[in-house]
Amino acid sequence: MLSHHISRRTGISLAKRAAAVGAVALAVASLQPVSAQAASTRIVGGTTAAQNEFPFMVHLSMGCGGALYKKDVVLTAAHCMSGSGNNTSITVTAGVNDLNSSAAIKVKSKKVKVAPGYNGNGKDWALIKLARPIDKPTLKIATTDQYNRGTFTIAGWGDTEEGANTGTTKLRKASVPFVADRVCKRHYGNRLVSKEELCAGWQSGGIDTCQGDSGGPMFRKDDAGKMIQVGIVSWGDGCARAGVPGVYTEVSHFASDIARAAAAL
């Protein structure tokens, strides 16, 4: 992956958003700048989600999030994965908001498919084939860009503050508005892959995804009032900084690729 990306996955010093296993939560962000190496955090500025509010959400054992694309397939971020192929090392936790709950459903991975051509710059999506189906609702993905506007919901078990490595095991949620590419580029410039990525966040900061939220969905309601996924938590500079939106994989751009890959798993 490229050094300018800060991963939102646990233990990764890139600007993408994956978090340390066990350090999982959302919270009001500290807007104090920290080094990229220190940025291991979760959804910032959020509130605790109700049990079963987002039943499609799953937590991955390497410190990422994801959503059920099918009963036996999870959609997540490529940067959370080590590559494509048979993989039985990932534990997927579903069915609970509190990861410590005795009611948690735990299923092992069977196979992983990383987006073809993924090199750390765009194309940040991957699929996990599960060893058995999880009997929970799936999350439909956007197939056109008509829902890539408005206000989105983000959810995850990531850090609650930039630079923190602590948090709770309870799922948290927040709302963030769409940010146009031209505005997003005021900060990121050409690092933003406009055709493949979507920006969201508050100009004032304070609410954002963070480390540990990588791979989780960004979603909203469609015209029928059903939840639809428009983004995948990917990367950002720090967490919840003023004038620095979060960057998400634009799901609609890859919808047909995702469908084909899922069918072949």
N, C-alpha and C positions, 0 to 999 in steps of 0.2 A: 504494500500500500504506500501511498505517497506521504511524505513527512508533513505536508501542510494540512493533512486531514487529521482531526482529532477524533478518534473513535469514541462511540458511546457504548463500548463494550468493556466489561471488566478487565482491568489489567493491561489495556492497550494504550500506548502513549500517543496514538494518532488521534485526530479530532473526531473520530467516529464514536458512537455512544453506546459502549458496552461496559458493564460494571462488575466489580468483584462479587463473587458468589457470597451471599449472606449480607452484603451491604445494599439493601434494596428499599427504596422509598421515594416520595416526592416531597418537596418542601420549598419554603421561600428562599430564593437564592441569595447568597452573598455576591455582590457585584464587584468584589475586590478581585483584581486580576491575579491569576496564579499561573505558574508554568504549565505547559501542556502535560508534562510528566505528572503533575500533581492532580490533574483533572480526572478524577475517578468518581463520578457522581450520578444521581437519579433525577426523576421528574421534579422540577423545581416550581414552587409556588402553587402546588395543587392541593387537593383535598382527598380524603380517603374515599374510595369507591365502595358502593354497597355490594354485599354479596350477590352474585349473579347479575350484576348490572352490565358487565361485559363478559358474558360466558364463553366467548370465543378466544379470550386472552389466554396465553400460555407463557410459562417461564421456562427458560432453557438452562441446563446445568452449568454452562460455561459463563453465565452471567449476562444473557441476552433475553429479549422478549420475542414474541411472535404471535401469530393469530392462526386459527384453524381455517385453512383454505378448503380442505375437505376433512371428513371425519378422521382420515388417516394421513393427512398431509398438512404440514405447518409452513406458512410463508414467513420468512424472516430476512435478515440482511446477509449478504455474501461475506461481509467482513467478519461476521461471527463464526464462519466456517473455515476449516483448514483445507477444503477442496472437495471435489465431487468424488462419489464412489460409495461403496459399502461402508457403513459407519454405525456401529452399535454402542458407541461411547456416550451418546447424549441422552440425558434423562429429561423428559418433557413433563412438567407439572401443570395440571389443569384442574378446573372445577372448583377452585377456591380463590378467594382474595388474599387470605393469609397463608403464606407458604408453609407455615408450621402446623397448619390444621391437619388433624388426623383424617379428615375427609378428602384430602388431596388425592387426585388421580395421577399416578406416575407411570409413564410409558417410555420404553426405550426407543431410540431411533433404529432404523434399519438401513437407510440409504440417504445420501445427501446429493442434491443437484445444485451446483453454483451456477449463476448466470454465465452463459458462454461469453468469453472475451473479458470477463471481469479481471481488472488489474489494479483496483484500488481507486479508480477515477471514474465514477459513474457506474451504471449497471449493478448497483448494490442490492441485489435480491438473491435469495436462495430458497430452496424447498427441502423439507425434511420428510422422508417417508417413515411413518411410524410402524412399530412392530405389530400394533393392533389399533383398531379405530377407537377414538374417544367419543363417547355419546354426549356431545355437547354441540350447541349451535355453531355453524360456520359463519364466516364473515365474507360477504360478497365483495369482489373487487371492482373498481371502476374500469369500464372498458372504453370510455371516452373522457375528454377533458372537461365535460360540462359541470362536474362537481369539484373542480380544482379551484374553487373560489369560496369566499365566505369565511365562516368560522369553523374550525375543526376541533375535534376532541383528541387529546393525547392521553395515553395511560401506560403505566409501567411500574416496575419495582426498582427503578434506578435510584441513584443518589439524589438527595434532597437539596444539595448545595454544592456549588463548584468547589473542587478541592477536598471535599469530604470523602471519607471512606467508611461512613457509618450510615445507618438508616434502619427502617423497620422492614419487616417482611410483608407488609400489607400493601396491596395494590392502591395506587393513587392515580388521580385524573386531573386534567386541567383543560382549559380552552385557549386556543391560539388563533389569531386571524391570518389569512392568506397575505403573503408579501410578494408583490410583483417582482419578476426577475430583475428589472432595471433598478429597483430599489435594493434588492438583495445584493446586487453586484457593486453597490456603493461600498460595501465592506469586503465582499469576497472576490470581486473582480472576475478574472477568467478562471479562477478555481471552480466556479459554479458551472456545472454542465447543464446548461439551460434546458435542453430538450429532454433530459433524463432526470432532472431534479426539480424539486418544488420547495419553496421557502415559506416558513410560517413563524410568527412570533410578534411580540409587542415591541414597539419602538422604544418604550420606556424600560424594557427588560423585566426581570422579576419572575417570569413564567417561561418554562422551556423544558425540553427533554434534556437528559444528562447521561453520564456514564451509567450503564446498567439498563438503559432503556433501548439500546440498539436492537433493531429487528422488530420492535413492536409496531403496531399499526397506528396511523393517523387516519381518523375517519369522521364522517358526518352523516346526516340523514339524506337519503335521496328523495325524489319527488313523491314516492309512495310512503315516505316516513320510515323506511328501513335503513339500518346502518349500512354504509358502504365505505370500503377502504380506499383512500386516495393516496396515501403515502406510507413509507416504511422509514422508521427512525434510522438515520444514517450518520450524519456528522455535524460538526459546528465548532467554532472557535470558543472555547470555554462553555459556560452554561448560563443562560438567562442574562447575558450582558446587554446593556442598553445599545440599541442600534445594530445588534448582531443576531439575526434570525437563526433558527435551526434549519438544517437542510435535510430533506426527505427524498427518498427515491420516488419518482413520479410513477405510481402504479399503472395508470392508464396507458402510459407509453409502452409498457412491457406486458400488458394484459394477455395478448395472444401468445407471446413467448412463454409466459407463466403457465397458461392453459396447456400448451403443447408439452412442456416439461413435466407437468403434473400427470398428464395422461400416460407419459412414458415411464414413470417411476414404477 
